[in-house]
Every structure is written in C-alpha cells, then in structure tokens.
C-alpha cells in the first residue's frame, strides 16, 4: 500500500514551531493548535484557563511572525507541515489531538497525514474550524496577492478589528505576513480521495462568509474515520478563548483522555471505506495558478 513517508527527524530551526502553553510532567493528551492566516501562537494564549486536566497544550508558531519573526515566512504548506510534524514526534507518546482555525485547519490536516503511519504519534482526532475542505480549496476565487489587497480583504470578512485596520503602522507590520499566508493557500492543492483515518470534527460559524455549509461539510470526504459537524453563531475570526469554541472541542478532549481510549485504534463509521483504504503517497498536488 502506498503511504506518506514517515517524517524525518526533527528539523532544526532557530526557534521551535511548538510553543508550550501548559506544562504537565505526565500528560494524558497532547493538544496542538494551529492559528489562522496572519496569526501566531498567542492566538491561543488564554486556552489553558479552560483546559481539561492533564492536557498539554502546544500552540504552533509559523515562521515570519511572533517568536519567529526573524525567519522568512513559509512559501508552501507541505514543507511547513513537514517541519511541524517532525517536532510533534518528540512529544510524549500519549493521544494526540490537532486543532486548526481557518488556514491552520489545512496545516493541521497535512500534519495529520504525515503522522498517520507513525506508530508512536498517530493523531487521535483532528478538529477544524471555518475553512473549506482541503480538496475543494482550489475551487475558490484566488485570495488577494498584494499587501493592500489582503488588508482590505481581511477587514471586509471581519478578520481585522477596525482600530487595527486603521493603523498604518500595524498594516505595514502585519500585511506582508498575511499576504504570504494567502499565497500559500492559493498554491495549495489536495487529492480528493480520503487522506486520513482519524475522526474529524468540523466547527463552522454562520459568520464565515468564505465557507459554505456544503464546503465545510465536505471535510467528511477527507477521512475514512468518523466525522461530526457543529455549527454556531459567531464571526469568522471569533477567538477560541470564548464560547462556543470550548463546547465544540473540550468534550472531545475529555473523552480522549479516558483510559479506555489509550492504545485503541481510531473508530470507523459504517458508511466509510474500511481501514485498508489507500492513502495517497503525494502530500501535495501541484497545479495551475488558476483556482477556478
């Protein structure tokens, strides 16, 4: 069976991509959180206040921002996922949950693909929010490719508060990073066949003007594992520090830390392909810049 190669040993970087938000000497579960386009690890800074006991929370810091501001921004999602996956391999061998918000959902998905066949680190679950299913992203109109364009676009969809939008200083500081992330999404392609086997939970707000219900629900085509969808009322960039994010995520973590789940394979839905379904060996698919 053709599978994605096991991630290489940890990639050395000036600053690691995983930033620990909690510290447990003997964690029951690792939760790795991936921020949105233009976002950084601080997006999840208040999550530990609501964390389930025993959950070790790590926030991902992409290059080109936050603690890695001196590094060039990533140009492609797949090499970025390679780097993050190699660091996750060094975490304690306990159940692993990946959570992504918006663009972070796609990065988390690619990381899940790379860890699927690693015996010590297969994802226990993938939780995604406010993003079209990976294999449908190429159908969307291209995202803007200039600093002015990405700034206006992000503000128009509710991604930037008005005080920040009006600040030229903040725009000059933040727009280049946001543009680099938009360009990564524009270039990204994904095979339409099921790519992972762990359960997937989709969180989707009615304020997400970029993702239709149909495109959000299409995440069920990305896994041969179980799938669930939870809609809620909020804006596209609602902070995960507030409800209704916690009800959509932490119950899953609570059940994941129960002893009966340790060492158990991911459950499979009766309407899915069997666990022997093939997983693509090509992490990303190159395609024409034309996203229509």
Beta strands, then each sheet from edge to edge (+ up, - down):
strand 1: 18-20
strand 2: 29-34
strand 3: 55-60
strand 4: 95-101
strand 5: 123-129
strand 6: 199-207
strand 7: 227-235
sheet 1: 1+ 3- 2- 4- 5- 6- 7-
end
